[in-house]
Structure formats: structure tokens, C-alpha cells
Amino acid sequence: MMLAYIAAGLGLSVLILRLLSARIRKYAAGAVCRSTVRLDGKVVLITGANTGIGKETAVDLASRGARVILACRDVEKGEEAAIEIRTRVGGAQVEVRELDLADTCSIRAFAQRFLRDVDHLHILINNAGVMMCPYMKTVDGFEMQIGVNHLGHFLLTNLLIGLIKRSAPARIVVVSSLAHNFGWIRFHDLHSQGSYNSGLAYCQSKLANVLFTRELARRLRGSNVTVNSVHPGTVQSKLVRHSTFMSLLFALFPMFLKTPKEGAQTSIYCAAVEELQSISGQHFSDCAPAFVAPQGRSEETARKLWDVSCELLGIEWD
């Protein structure tokens, strides 16, 4: 009998949510970047841009006149995305380059070719990511989420920072998440070899994004290069495919989710709007400054993570 009452209650709750879905959707959609600024002559690089918010960011920036380079692990899917972007945006300047953020050799090869072929880089958007995957390692032995979401982008940015500085005024946008609030940098077990929880590992990687943004902004003061992190919102995407629970929630309550286009708005905002030209080291959500957890504001942790990241990647970055 009790199970019947529970089932009935759940069914009623779902029905009410369905009836209110239009109002919920309007709220969940969030803010829209309303700037009409043009980006003619600007070069933009977006990682993971063959799908989701990365692709929608590429569509928008291409429509503003920018030359947009899609850095994708799967070149075939990247080319399909490029064709779609050209179809949606007449005259779009878009190209695809291979980049596997789970392999430092691929990152170095990508950067070498990029520096050889491209004269400027005005906007770098570190967008690619993995979420709550089963325990696995990158080619270099890093836990996959910290390896791709943080270390891969850390190395990529390091290899391209000289070009970015020479292209100033320039911007770097780091896609993080609200999940950083629940993360801690486990320096004693950064790669979760002692124990692994896919959700906590994801939160750690997103906190690392915020800390990287703040420390990089500090180091770039006076260079006319800004760097800000963003929380795109809870977006309907394939990122949750590794979590049965999250996939079920997304299927039951789609009205609470942003579309990829809606989720891309804050990335677009940070990449394009003129009023952010001198704003750096901040975190944004729904095209506005957002709360950063105390552990994301720790200068000591940010500097330590920077040093550990350099050591793991075998690089020096003053």
C-alpha cells in the first residue's frame, strides 16, 4: 500500500511539473548574450567544438565574422559540425584541426602545427571536457577527468600563450561548472589511485578550472590578455552518458535543462562583449558575475596546483 502511495505521489509530481514546464523552461533557459559586437578579423580556437555548447559557441562567433577553428578529437565529427555551421552561417570561416586532450603528444603536435599555420589567436575557449566517466587514465597516466578537463587545457594554453600575448587584446575563456563548489584538490591523490568516485573527480577537475583561471589571470596582469571561467548551466548534452542516475534525471525533467544554444551564451558573452575587455580572473554564469566557492578563491591552493601541474607535464611556466 505504501508503495502505491509513493508511486501516486511521484506520478502527481511529474504531472504538475509537466503542466508547469513552459514556465520552468523560460526560467531554466537563463540569460542571453545580447551584444551585437562584430569579430571580423579575429581568430577563435574552441576545444571540443564538434557538439554541444562548443558547437553553438562556434556558430555564434562565426556569425560575428570571426575565423573559428574547431579543435576536436574526432576529426570526422568535427568536419560534420563544420558543414553544419557553414550551412547555418553563410560565409562562415570555420576549419577543423585534430586535438586529443587525453594525450600530451597530440596536444604538442597540435600546437606545433597551429603556431606554424596561424599568425594570431585572439580568443581561446577551453571548452572540451569529460564528466563522471568510469575510472580510466589518459595516455600519460593521468586520471581522465583531471587529465582532460584541467591538465590537457593547462598544457594547450601554455603552448599557445606566446601567440595569444602577441595577438593582444585577447581573451581566454575556461568552461568550468557549478560543480566546483563541491570539489577539493586532493594533492595527496590527485589521480584518484587510492579511491575513485566519478562525481567527486569531476568536481575536482572543475575546481581546478576555476583555480587555473584565477592564477593565470594574476600572471597575465598588464599583458592585455584576460581570462575568465564560466558555468554554462545544466545543459542537455551527452556529457552525462556515463551516469545512469544523471541520465535518468535528465530524461524525467528536461524542462530544467538548457539547450546547447542556451548553455553557450555565457561563453559567448565572455568571449565577445566589449565591457569585459579589462575584466579578468572572474567567474560568470548566465552572463553575469557568479559566486565562487571559498576553495576556489584560495591563492595558496591555486599556486600549488599550478606548480604541481607544471611538474606533472614537465614544463616551466613563469
Helices and strands as residue ranges (DSSP letters): H 2-19, H 21-28, E 43-47, H 52-63, E 67-72, H 75-88, E 93-98, H 104-117, E 123-126, H 144-145, I 146-152, H 153-166, E 170-175, G 178-182, G 187-189, H 198-219, E 225-231, G 238-242, H 244-252, G 254-256, H 260-263, H 265-272, G 274-276, E 283-285, E 288-289, G 294-296, H 299-313
